[in-house]
Amino acid sequence: MSDRERGRVIEIRGAASAAEVEAAMVVLDSVLGNVRGWQLSRAQQRELYLATPTLLSIAVDDGRIVGAAGCDGASGIGGVAVLDECRGQGLGRQLLERAEAILRERGADTAGLGSLDGAVAFYLRCGYEAKLLVQFAPEVDDPEPVIADLLAGVLAGRIVDRRDWQGHPQLWLRESSVDWELKRRIEDVAGGVVAQYVMDKRL
Ligand SMILES: CC(C)(COP(=O)(O)OP(=O)(O)OC[C@H]1O[C@@H](n2cnc3c(N)ncnc32)[C@H](O)[C@@H]1OP(=O)(O)O)[C@@H](O)C(=O)NCCC(=O)NCCS
């Protein structure tokens, strides 16, 4: 029997104190601790939420934080995580919706994030669209021949936008369906090629 069926209501609201932000960070760490993207942005996100706790949405079950979702107040969604034993009850969706509402209130017209592979289906269910982003890790000394291989091979005939981000090339595929086989084939072209679904939603 789910918590809802037992009449137990888990509250979704903004963090209200530094202590709640720190407790939510522990939950985010416990779920996302091994994720490189989380480790890269964790300190910055923590600082932001300590300065403006309401940017961090939390799910509270009888005083215990069981899930959290951050946003940057502009158009980005940060960590979204629900403790394993509390998944499948709509908490992830409610947390995400609160994060989206904060962004909307602040004037954003889209919400976006780079998704873990395992969460892409969750974001699709929550109304997001997916675009495939191809990046090149620092171990790729010269990405240009790899890009040429990709464009002549796996990506031939597809519409690809090339952009530069902080001096690093990126390829964006202009098709919105999720294709795990394509992702695998792109990453197989060379070590250090990383293809990730980036999700966005009009608010
Ligand atoms: C992703 C996550 C936050 C989802 O939380 P949740 O509370 O279980 O999600 P919900 O119950 O609100 O699910 C909302 C919808 O998404 C679907 N969904 C959730 N997780 C899914 C998954 N892994 N695969 C497919 N569908 C999924 C649900 O079935 C539900 O669909 P519905 O519209 O038919 O009801 C949770 O699984 C989690 O913390 N995962 C690990 C961390 C993570 O990957 N975070 C995302 C970082 S980018």
Ligand as a Chemical Component Dictionary entry (heavy atoms), coordinates in Angstrom:
data_LIG
# 
_chem_comp.id                   LIG 
_chem_comp.type                 NON-POLYMER 
_chem_comp.pdbx_formal_charge   0 
_chem_comp.three_letter_code    LIG 
# 
loop_
_chem_comp_atom.comp_id 
_chem_comp_atom.atom_id 
_chem_comp_atom.alt_atom_id 
_chem_comp_atom.type_symbol 
_chem_comp_atom.charge 
_chem_comp_atom.model_Cartn_x 
_chem_comp_atom.model_Cartn_y 
_chem_comp_atom.model_Cartn_z 
_chem_comp_atom.pdbx_ordinal 
LIG C1  C1  C 0 14.170 10.282 -11.651 1  
LIG C2  C2  C 0 13.485 10.318 -10.275 2  
LIG C3  C3  C 0 13.705 11.692 -9.656  3  
LIG C4  C4  C 0 11.983 10.064 -10.487 4  
LIG O1  O1  O 0 11.342 10.196 -9.233  5  
LIG P1  P1  P 0 9.920  9.483  -8.919  6  
LIG O2  O2  O 0 9.365  10.133 -7.708  7  
LIG O3  O3  O 0 10.071 8.024  -8.922  8  
LIG O4  O4  O 0 9.091  9.929  -10.227 9  
LIG P2  P2  P 0 7.486  10.046 -10.337 10 
LIG O5  O5  O 0 6.860  8.994  -9.511  11 
LIG O6  O6  O 0 7.089  11.460 -10.078 12 
LIG O7  O7  O 0 7.282  9.711  -11.877 13 
LIG C5  C5  C 0 6.670  10.619 -12.817 14 
LIG C6  C6  C 0 6.444  9.870  -14.113 15 
LIG O8  O8  O 0 7.704  9.444  -14.640 16 
LIG C7  C7  C 0 7.730  8.013  -14.774 17 
LIG N1  N1  N 0 9.068  7.568  -14.390 18 
LIG C8  C8  C 0 9.732  7.857  -13.253 19 
LIG N2  N2  N 0 10.950 7.273  -13.268 20 
LIG C9  C9  C 0 11.029 6.605  -14.438 21 
LIG C10 C10 C 0 12.032 5.807  -15.052 22 
LIG N3  N3  N 0 13.206 5.600  -14.464 23 
LIG N4  N4  N 0 11.772 5.275  -16.268 24 
LIG C11 C11 C 0 10.589 5.474  -16.878 25 
LIG N5  N5  N 0 9.605  6.247  -16.355 26 
LIG C12 C12 C 0 9.821  6.790  -15.160 27 
LIG C13 C13 C 0 6.693  7.505  -13.804 28 
LIG O9  O9  O 0 6.219  6.240  -14.188 29 
LIG C14 C14 C 0 5.636  8.578  -13.899 30 
LIG O10 O10 O 0 4.891  8.359  -15.082 31 
LIG P3  P3  P 0 3.301  8.666  -15.213 32 
LIG O11 O11 O 0 3.250  10.024 -15.835 33 
LIG O12 O12 O 0 2.823  7.600  -16.089 34 
LIG O13 O13 O 0 2.719  8.648  -13.837 35 
LIG C15 C15 C 0 14.031 9.207  -9.342  36 
LIG O14 O14 O 0 13.913 7.959  -9.997  37 
LIG C16 C16 C 0 15.481 9.390  -8.951  38 
LIG O15 O15 O 0 15.793 10.043 -7.946  39 
LIG N6  N6  N 0 16.387 8.800  -9.745  40 
LIG C17 C17 C 0 17.834 8.859  -9.457  41 
LIG C18 C18 C 0 18.394 10.258 -9.647  42 
LIG C19 C19 C 0 18.206 10.802 -11.036 43 
LIG O16 O16 O 0 18.408 10.102 -12.028 44 
LIG N7  N7  N 0 17.835 12.089 -11.112 45 
LIG C20 C20 C 0 17.726 12.807 -12.338 46 
LIG C21 C21 C 0 18.988 13.572 -12.524 47 
LIG S1  S1  S 0 19.081 14.250 -14.180 48 
# 
loop_
_chem_comp_bond.comp_id 
_chem_comp_bond.atom_id_1 
_chem_comp_bond.atom_id_2 
_chem_comp_bond.value_order 
_chem_comp_bond.pdbx_ordinal 
LIG C1  C2  SING 1  
LIG C2  C3  SING 2  
LIG C2  C4  SING 3  
LIG C2  C15 SING 4  
LIG C4  O1  SING 5  
LIG O1  P1  SING 6  
LIG P1  O2  DOUB 7  
LIG P1  O3  SING 8  
LIG P1  O4  SING 9  
LIG O4  P2  SING 10 
LIG P2  O5  DOUB 11 
LIG P2  O6  SING 12 
LIG P2  O7  SING 13 
LIG O7  C5  SING 14 
LIG C5  C6  SING 15 
LIG C6  O8  SING 16 
LIG C6  C14 SING 17 
LIG O8  C7  SING 18 
LIG C7  N1  SING 19 
LIG C7  C13 SING 20 
LIG N1  C8  SING 21 
LIG N1  C12 SING 22 
LIG C8  N2  DOUB 23 
LIG N2  C9  SING 24 
LIG C9  C10 SING 25 
LIG C9  C12 DOUB 26 
LIG C10 N3  SING 27 
LIG C10 N4  DOUB 28 
LIG N4  C11 SING 29 
LIG C11 N5  DOUB 30 
LIG N5  C12 SING 31 
LIG C13 O9  SING 32 
LIG C13 C14 SING 33 
LIG C14 O10 SING 34 
LIG O10 P3  SING 35 
LIG P3  O11 DOUB 36 
LIG P3  O12 SING 37 
LIG P3  O13 SING 38 
LIG C15 O14 SING 39 
LIG C15 C16 SING 40 
LIG C16 O15 DOUB 41 
LIG C16 N6  SING 42 
LIG N6  C17 SING 43 
LIG C17 C18 SING 44 
LIG C18 C19 SING 45 
LIG C19 O16 DOUB 46 
LIG C19 N7  SING 47 
LIG N7  C20 SING 48 
LIG C20 C21 SING 49 
LIG C21 S1  SING 50 
# 
